[in-house]
Amino acid sequence: MSGEDVTSLRQRAGAGDARAQYALGARLLVGRDAPYEPNEARDLIDAAVKQGDGDALQLAAVLAALAGEWRDAFELVDQAAGGGDARAQAQRAVVGKHFNDQLAIPDAVVHFDEPRIVTFESFLSPASCQWIIERARPSLDAARIKNADTGGANSDAIRTNTGMGFSVVDTDLVIQLAHARIAAAIGIPVSNQEPTNILHYAPGQEYKPHFDFIDPGVAHFARELQTVGQRTVTFLIYLNDAYDGGATEFPRLGWSFKGKVGDALAFWNVTDGRPDARTLHAGTPTTDGSKWLFSKWVRDRPLPLL
Protein backbone atom coordinates (compact mmCIF):
# COMPACT_ATOMS: atom_id res chain seq x y z
CA MET A 1 0.00 0.00 0.00
CA SER A 2 2.92 2.39 0.67
CA GLY A 3 3.70 2.52 -3.06
CA GLU A 4 0.10 3.14 -4.13
CA ASP A 5 -0.52 6.47 -5.84
CA VAL A 6 -2.57 9.18 -4.14
CA THR A 7 -5.36 9.08 -6.73
CA SER A 8 -5.98 5.39 -6.16
CA LEU A 9 -5.87 5.83 -2.38
CA ARG A 10 -8.36 8.69 -2.58
CA GLN A 11 -10.77 6.54 -4.57
CA ARG A 12 -10.61 3.67 -2.11
CA ALA A 13 -10.72 5.96 0.92
CA GLY A 14 -13.78 7.70 -0.50
CA ALA A 15 -15.44 4.31 -0.86
CA GLY A 16 -14.94 3.69 2.87
CA ASP A 17 -11.85 1.46 2.81
CA ALA A 18 -10.32 1.88 6.28
CA ARG A 19 -6.85 0.78 5.21
CA ALA A 20 -6.81 3.35 2.42
CA GLN A 21 -8.13 6.03 4.77
CA TYR A 22 -5.29 5.33 7.18
CA ALA A 23 -2.58 5.10 4.50
CA LEU A 24 -3.67 8.30 2.75
CA GLY A 25 -4.15 10.12 6.05
CA ALA A 26 -0.66 9.21 7.23
CA ARG A 27 0.90 10.44 4.00
CA LEU A 28 -1.06 13.70 3.90
CA LEU A 29 -0.24 14.38 7.56
CA VAL A 30 3.46 14.93 6.80
CA GLY A 31 3.45 15.37 3.02
CA ARG A 32 5.16 12.04 2.35
CA ASP A 33 4.79 11.27 -1.38
CA ALA A 34 1.61 13.34 -1.19
CA PRO A 35 0.53 16.95 -0.64
CA TYR A 36 0.85 18.33 2.88
CA GLU A 37 -2.79 18.42 4.01
CA PRO A 38 -2.89 17.94 7.80
CA ASN A 39 -6.58 18.82 8.22
CA GLU A 40 -7.72 16.33 5.58
CA ALA A 41 -5.28 13.83 7.07
CA ARG A 42 -6.91 14.01 10.48
CA ASP A 43 -10.39 13.54 8.96
CA LEU A 44 -9.22 10.42 7.15
CA ILE A 45 -7.49 9.01 10.23
CA ASP A 46 -10.63 9.65 12.30
CA ALA A 47 -12.72 7.83 9.69
CA ALA A 48 -10.41 4.80 9.88
CA VAL A 49 -10.49 4.92 13.69
CA LYS A 50 -14.29 4.68 13.63
CA GLN A 51 -13.87 1.42 11.71
CA GLY A 52 -11.43 0.10 14.30
CA ASP A 53 -8.33 0.05 12.11
CA GLY A 54 -5.41 -0.80 14.42
CA ASP A 55 -2.81 1.38 12.70
CA ALA A 56 -5.21 4.34 12.57
CA LEU A 57 -5.98 3.93 16.28
CA GLN A 58 -2.27 4.06 17.10
CA LEU A 59 -1.61 7.07 14.87
CA ALA A 60 -4.59 8.82 16.45
CA ALA A 61 -3.00 8.04 19.82
CA VAL A 62 0.19 9.76 18.66
CA LEU A 63 -1.79 12.84 17.63
CA ALA A 64 -3.62 12.84 20.97
CA ALA A 65 -0.28 12.62 22.78
CA LEU A 66 1.06 15.56 20.78
CA ALA A 67 -1.96 17.55 21.97
CA GLY A 68 -1.30 16.53 25.58
CA GLU A 69 -4.45 14.38 25.67
CA TRP A 70 -2.79 11.43 27.37
CA ARG A 71 -5.93 9.72 28.63
CA ASP A 72 -7.27 9.62 25.06
CA ALA A 73 -3.91 8.42 23.76
CA PHE A 74 -3.81 5.49 26.17
CA GLU A 75 -7.45 4.61 25.49
CA LEU A 76 -6.85 4.55 21.73
CA VAL A 77 -3.90 2.19 22.12
CA ASP A 78 -5.99 0.09 24.51
CA GLN A 79 -8.68 -0.14 21.85
CA ALA A 80 -6.17 -1.32 19.27
CA ALA A 81 -4.72 -3.80 21.75
CA GLY A 82 -8.18 -5.10 22.56
CA GLY A 83 -8.76 -5.65 18.87
CA GLY A 84 -5.77 -8.00 18.76
CA ASP A 85 -3.11 -5.61 17.41
CA ALA A 86 0.20 -7.08 18.58
CA ARG A 87 2.15 -3.81 18.35
CA ALA A 88 -0.41 -2.02 20.52
CA GLN A 89 -0.37 -4.87 23.04
CA ALA A 90 3.43 -4.68 23.21
CA GLN A 91 3.37 -0.91 23.75
CA ARG A 92 0.99 -1.24 26.68
CA ALA A 93 3.27 -3.85 28.22
CA VAL A 94 6.16 -1.37 27.99
CA VAL A 95 4.45 1.77 29.27
CA GLY A 96 2.19 0.27 31.94
CA LYS A 97 -1.35 1.26 32.78
CA HIS A 98 -1.00 4.70 34.34
CA PHE A 99 0.15 7.53 32.11
CA ASN A 100 0.76 9.87 35.06
CA ASP A 101 3.56 7.55 36.18
CA GLN A 102 5.25 8.00 32.81
CA LEU A 103 5.40 11.79 33.06
CA ALA A 104 7.26 12.01 36.38
CA ILE A 105 10.79 13.30 35.67
CA PRO A 106 13.84 12.43 37.82
CA ASP A 107 15.79 15.30 39.34
CA ALA A 108 18.46 16.87 37.17
CA VAL A 109 22.12 16.89 38.17
CA VAL A 110 23.70 20.19 37.10
CA HIS A 111 27.29 19.88 35.89
CA PHE A 112 27.77 23.35 34.35
CA ASP A 113 25.74 26.55 34.49
CA GLU A 114 27.36 28.10 31.37
CA PRO A 115 27.00 26.36 29.05
CA ARG A 116 24.16 24.68 30.91
CA ILE A 117 24.73 20.90 31.06
CA VAL A 118 22.60 18.54 33.14
CA THR A 119 22.13 14.78 33.42
CA PHE A 120 19.23 12.59 34.55
CA GLU A 121 19.55 9.13 36.03
CA SER A 122 17.08 6.48 34.80
CA PHE A 123 15.27 8.96 32.55
CA LEU A 124 13.73 6.12 30.50
CA SER A 125 12.99 2.57 31.61
CA PRO A 126 15.12 -0.29 30.25
CA ALA A 127 12.00 -1.69 28.55
CA SER A 128 11.39 1.62 26.74
CA CYS A 129 15.04 1.78 25.68
CA GLN A 130 14.93 -1.74 24.23
CA TRP A 131 11.65 -1.00 22.46
CA ILE A 132 13.18 2.04 20.75
CA ILE A 133 16.29 0.09 19.73
CA GLU A 134 14.21 -2.62 18.09
CA ARG A 135 12.02 -0.06 16.33
CA ALA A 136 15.14 1.62 14.92
CA ARG A 137 17.29 -1.40 14.09
CA PRO A 138 15.79 -2.30 10.65
CA SER A 139 16.16 1.25 9.29
CA LEU A 140 19.78 2.13 10.06
CA ASP A 141 21.73 3.92 7.36
CA ALA A 142 24.95 5.94 7.14
CA ALA A 143 24.72 9.02 9.36
CA ARG A 144 25.09 12.39 7.64
CA ILE A 145 26.09 15.94 8.51
CA LYS A 146 24.87 19.31 7.27
CA ASN A 147 26.81 20.59 4.25
CA ALA A 148 27.85 24.19 4.84
CA ASP A 149 28.81 24.75 1.19
CA THR A 150 25.81 23.40 -0.70
CA GLY A 151 23.12 22.91 1.91
CA GLY A 152 21.47 19.56 2.49
CA ALA A 153 23.33 16.71 4.17
CA ASN A 154 25.96 14.20 3.17
CA SER A 155 28.26 11.52 4.58
CA ASP A 156 31.59 12.75 5.91
CA ALA A 157 34.66 11.23 7.58
CA ILE A 158 33.92 13.27 10.70
CA ARG A 159 31.01 10.93 11.38
CA THR A 160 31.28 7.17 10.83
CA ASN A 161 28.26 5.86 12.75
CA THR A 162 24.87 4.82 11.40
CA GLY A 163 21.45 6.13 12.35
CA MET A 164 17.81 6.64 11.41
CA GLY A 165 15.05 9.16 12.04
CA PHE A 166 11.43 8.79 13.16
CA SER A 167 8.81 10.83 11.34
CA VAL A 168 5.77 11.54 13.49
CA VAL A 169 3.84 8.86 11.59
CA ASP A 170 6.52 6.31 12.49
CA THR A 171 6.34 7.02 16.21
CA ASP A 172 4.15 5.37 18.83
CA LEU A 173 3.05 5.79 22.42
CA VAL A 174 6.45 4.74 23.83
CA ILE A 175 8.34 7.28 21.71
CA GLN A 176 5.82 10.06 22.29
CA LEU A 177 6.12 9.54 26.03
CA ALA A 178 9.89 9.98 25.66
CA HIS A 179 9.26 13.25 23.79
CA ALA A 180 6.90 14.47 26.53
CA ARG A 181 9.44 13.63 29.23
CA ILE A 182 12.11 15.60 27.37
CA ALA A 183 9.78 18.61 27.10
CA ALA A 184 9.06 18.44 30.83
CA ALA A 185 12.74 18.07 31.70
CA ILE A 186 13.92 21.14 29.78
CA GLY A 187 10.80 23.28 29.95
CA ILE A 188 10.39 23.63 26.17
CA PRO A 189 7.24 22.33 24.38
CA VAL A 190 7.23 19.13 22.33
CA SER A 191 6.24 21.25 19.32
CA ASN A 192 9.79 22.69 19.27
CA GLN A 193 11.42 19.26 18.94
CA GLU A 194 12.94 18.04 15.69
CA PRO A 195 12.17 14.44 14.72
CA THR A 196 14.04 11.93 16.86
CA ASN A 197 17.25 10.37 15.55
CA ILE A 198 18.52 7.02 16.83
CA LEU A 199 22.29 6.61 16.52
CA HIS A 200 24.20 3.33 16.41
CA TYR A 201 27.96 3.07 16.93
CA ALA A 202 29.66 -0.21 16.06
CA PRO A 203 33.17 -0.78 17.48
CA GLY A 204 35.54 1.94 16.25
CA GLN A 205 32.81 4.26 14.97
CA GLU A 206 32.67 7.85 16.20
CA TYR A 207 31.41 11.38 15.67
CA LYS A 208 34.42 13.70 15.90
CA PRO A 209 34.23 17.08 17.69
CA HIS A 210 31.43 19.24 16.31
CA PHE A 211 28.77 21.78 17.25
CA ASP A 212 25.01 21.23 17.23
CA PHE A 213 24.04 24.90 17.00
CA ILE A 214 23.29 26.40 13.60
CA ASP A 215 26.14 28.75 12.64
CA PRO A 216 24.61 32.11 11.62
CA GLY A 217 27.81 33.00 9.75
CA VAL A 218 27.18 30.32 7.08
CA ALA A 219 24.91 31.45 4.24
CA HIS A 220 22.93 28.20 3.91
CA PHE A 221 22.52 27.99 7.67
CA ALA A 222 21.46 31.65 8.00
CA ARG A 223 18.47 30.89 5.78
CA GLU A 224 17.64 27.89 7.95
CA LEU A 225 17.75 30.05 11.07
CA GLN A 226 15.24 32.43 9.53
CA THR A 227 12.76 29.67 8.75
CA VAL A 228 13.00 27.07 11.52
CA GLY A 229 15.18 28.74 14.14
CA GLN A 230 18.17 27.84 16.27
CA ARG A 231 18.95 24.46 17.84
CA THR A 232 18.96 25.62 21.42
CA VAL A 233 19.15 22.28 23.27
CA THR A 234 20.53 18.81 22.57
CA PHE A 235 19.03 15.94 24.57
CA LEU A 236 20.67 12.50 24.50
CA ILE A 237 19.35 9.28 26.05
CA TYR A 238 21.69 6.31 26.41
CA LEU A 239 19.69 3.28 25.28
CA ASN A 240 22.25 0.65 26.30
CA ASP A 241 25.54 0.37 28.16
CA ALA A 242 27.03 -2.96 27.00
CA TYR A 243 30.04 -1.33 25.34
CA ASP A 244 33.48 0.07 26.19
CA GLY A 245 34.49 3.60 25.25
CA GLY A 246 31.84 5.69 23.53
CA ALA A 247 31.59 8.55 26.03
CA THR A 248 30.17 11.94 25.03
CA GLU A 249 33.14 14.27 25.42
CA PHE A 250 33.34 18.07 25.75
CA PRO A 251 37.02 18.85 25.06
CA ARG A 252 36.79 22.57 25.82
CA LEU A 253 35.26 21.84 29.22
CA GLY A 254 37.53 18.91 30.08
CA TRP A 255 34.47 16.80 30.85
CA SER A 256 32.81 13.68 29.48
CA PHE A 257 29.76 11.59 30.27
CA LYS A 258 28.80 7.99 29.64
CA GLY A 259 25.34 7.07 30.81
CA LYS A 260 23.89 3.78 31.97
CA VAL A 261 20.78 2.33 30.32
CA GLY A 262 18.10 5.02 30.32
CA ASP A 263 20.29 7.86 31.61
CA ALA A 264 20.09 11.20 29.81
CA LEU A 265 22.31 14.18 29.06
CA ALA A 266 21.02 17.63 28.09
CA PHE A 267 23.11 20.61 27.06
CA TRP A 268 22.16 24.08 25.90
CA ASN A 269 23.93 25.04 22.67
CA VAL A 270 23.34 28.75 23.21
CA THR A 271 24.14 31.00 26.17
CA ASP A 272 22.48 34.41 26.46
CA GLY A 273 20.93 33.82 23.05
CA ARG A 274 24.23 33.24 21.23
CA PRO A 275 25.91 30.02 20.06
CA ASP A 276 28.32 28.82 22.74
CA ALA A 277 31.57 27.40 21.32
CA ARG A 278 32.23 25.67 24.64
CA THR A 279 29.58 23.11 23.63
CA LEU A 280 32.02 21.53 21.16
CA HIS A 281 31.48 17.80 21.75
CA ALA A 282 32.24 14.38 20.31
CA GLY A 283 30.89 10.86 20.37
CA THR A 284 34.14 9.05 21.12
CA PRO A 285 34.85 5.67 19.49
CA THR A 286 33.48 2.51 21.03
CA THR A 287 36.19 -0.11 21.55
CA ASP A 288 34.05 -3.16 22.26
CA GLY A 289 30.32 -3.62 21.83
CA SER A 290 27.77 -1.39 20.11
CA LYS A 291 26.33 1.86 21.44
CA TRP A 292 22.72 3.00 20.91
CA LEU A 293 21.79 6.62 21.52
CA PHE A 294 18.50 8.54 21.33
CA SER A 295 19.29 12.01 19.96
CA LYS A 296 16.93 14.97 20.05
CA TRP A 297 17.49 18.56 18.89
CA VAL A 298 15.17 21.25 20.19
CA ARG A 299 14.61 24.53 18.35
CA ASP A 300 13.68 27.98 19.60
CA ARG A 301 10.28 27.86 17.87
CA PRO A 302 7.56 25.33 16.94
CA LEU A 303 8.13 23.13 13.89
CA PRO A 304 5.64 21.61 11.43
CA LEU A 305 4.90 17.88 11.68
CA LEU A 306 7.50 15.92 9.74
N, C-alpha and C positions, 0 to 999 in steps of 0.2 A: 504493500500500500504506500510506502514511503516514496516510491518512484512514480506514483500515479500523478497525472497532470491535474492542475487545479480545476479545469473545466469538468473533467470526469467526476472529480470529488464533489464539486458543487451539485452536479446532477443527482448523484446518489444521496448526498446529504439532504437535498431538497425533497427527495422521495422518502425520507425518514430513516435512512440507514445510519444506525448509531455509530458504527465503526468509521464511516465516512465523515460524519459530523465531528467525531473526535479528531480524526487525522487532519481534516481541513482546519478545524479550530486551532489545533496546536501549531500548524504552520502559519496561519494568519496572525497568531498571537505575537510572534517574534519576526515575521517576515522571512521565514525560511523557505526558499523556493516558492514564494508566494508574496502577494502584496502585504504590507504591514497594516492590518486592520484589526486592532485589538478589541474594539467594541463588537464587531461581527464575530470575532473569535469567541468571546465570552458567551454570546448567544448560542453558538453552535455547541460549545462545551456543555452549557446548561441543558441543551436539548438531549445530548447523549447521556448526561447524568440522569435525567428523568427516565431514561430507558435502562438504567442500571449498568451502563458500560463501565467495566472496572478501570480501564485506563483513564476515562473521562472523570470518574470519581476521584482518582488520585491526583489528576491535574487540577481539578477544582479544589482539592484540599491544599495544593500548593498556592493557588491564588487566594484562598481564604487565609492561609498563613501569612502571605505577603501583606494582607490587609489587617493583620493582627487578630483575626477571628479564629483563635486557636480551638475553641470548643467545636466550631463548625468543621475545622480542618480534621480534627480527630474523629468526629462523627462520620465524615465522608470516607476516611480510610477504613473505619470500622464497617461501613456499609459495603465497601469493596471486599474487605476480608470476609464478611459474612456471606458474600456471594461466591466465595471460593477462590478469590484471587490470591495466588501464592505470594506475590510480591507485597501486597497489602498486609497479609498475615505476618510476613517476616518483619515488616516495618513496625508493626504493633508489638512484636516480641522484643524489638530493639529499644523502642522508646518507652515502653510501659504504658500504664493506663491513665496516669494523671499528668496532664500537660503542665500544670503549675510547677511540678517537680523539675521539669526540664528547663525551666526558665530561671532557676536560681543559680547565680553566678558566684564562683569562689572568689575570695578576696585577692586583689592584685598585690604583687610584690614589686615595689618600685626600685629599679636599679639606677636610673638616671632621671633627673628632672629636665635637663636640656642637653641633648635631645631627649624627650620623654621616652623611656623604655620600661616596660613592665612585663611580668610573667604571671601566669596562672597555673596552679597545680591542678591536675585532674579536671581540665576544662571540659573535655568530652569523655564519655564512658568508653572503655575498651570495645564494647559491642558496637557502638556508633563508629568508632575508628575503623574497625574491621569491615563494617558495612560499606563505608565510603571507599576503602581500598578495593573491595571486590566490585563495586560499581564502576570504578575508574580503570581497573586492570585491562579490560578488553580494548580500550580506546587509546592507549598510550602511543605517542608519536614524538618525534624529535622536538625538543623545546626550542623556542625561538626568542629573539630579542627585537626590540624596536630598532628600525634602521633610521639613523639620524640624517642620512644623505638623501634617501629617496622616499621616506615614509614607509608604512607597512611594517612587516616583520620578516625576519629570515634567520636561518641557522647561523651560528657563529662559534668560533673556537672558545670564546669566553664561557660558553655554556654547553656542557656535554650531556646533561641529563635528558630524560624524556618526561612527558607530561600530557595532560589533557584538560579540557575545560567543560564545565557543565552549563549549558544554556538553561534558562528557567524551565523549559519544557522537559528537560532531562533530569531535573531535581525531584525530590520526594520529601516526605515528612521529616525523615532523619536529617537530610541536608538543610532543609529550611529551618529546623530547630537550631542547627549549628549557626546559621546566618543570624537568627534572632538573638542567640547568646552573644555573638560577636557585637551586635548593635548595642546590647545592654552593657557589655563590658567596656566599650569605648565611648558610649553616649552619643553615637551618630546613627541615624536611621538606616534600616536595611536598604531603603531606596537609594542610598548613596554608594552601595557596594557594587563593584564590578562582578561579573560572573566568577565563580570559584574555579581555581586551577588546582589540580592535584599533580604533585611533582614526584617523580621516582628517580632515585639515584642508585644505579648498580655500582659495584665496587670500582673505585677509581674515578667515577664521574663527579663533576663539580660545577658550581657556578662561581666564577672568579669575581673579585671585588667589583661592585657596581652600586648604582643608586636606583631607588625606586621612584623618586620624584620625577616629574616632567620638567625638563630643563627649558626655561623660558627663553634662553639664548639661542635655541635651535629653531630654525624657521618652521620645519614641519611640526615640531612639538608646540610652538607658539600657537599655531592654528588649533591644535588639539586642546590646549588650555582654554581657548576662547569658547569652544563648543561643549566640552564635557568636564572641564575643570582639572584641578590639581589632585594628584594622589597624596592625600594628607597622611594616611595611616596604612601600615602594612601589618597584617595579622596572620601569624603562622601557627598551625596546630600540628604537633608531632604525632603521626598516626601509628607509629611503631617505634621500637627501640632495640630491635635485634640486629644491631650493626655496630661496628667500630668506626671511629672517626665521624665525619659528617656533621660537626657542630656548625651553628650559625655564628660567624665571627665578625666583629666590628673592629677592624685594625686601628682606626683612629681613636678608639676609646680604650684599646687594650683589654677588650672583654669579649667573651664568647658564651654561647648557651647551647646546651643539648638537652632537649626535654625527654621525659619518659612518655610512655603511651598516654595520649590525651592531654599532655601539658601544652600550654600556649605561650607565645611570645608576641607582644605588640610593640611597635615603635612608630613614633610620629616623624614623618619625613620632612616636616616643616616646623620651624620655630619662629614665633612672632610673625607668622604669615609668609615666611621666606624659606626656600629650600635650604636644608641644613646638611652641609657637606660632611658633618661628623657621622651621618647615618650610612656612610660607605660600609657595605657589608658583603659577605661571601658565604656561599654554601660550600664548606670545605669538603675535600674528597672523602668518601667512605673507603675504608680499607678492607672491611670484611662484612658481608651481609648487605642487604638493600634497605635504603631509607625511603619512607613514604611521608610526604608533607602536604598538608592542606594550606594553600596560599590564597590570601584574600587581600585585594587592594581596595581602599575606600577613598572616594573622591570628596570634594568639597561641595558637591551639589548632587541632586537626584539624577539618576540615569534612566533611560528608557529600558523596557524589558528586552533582553537579548537572549 
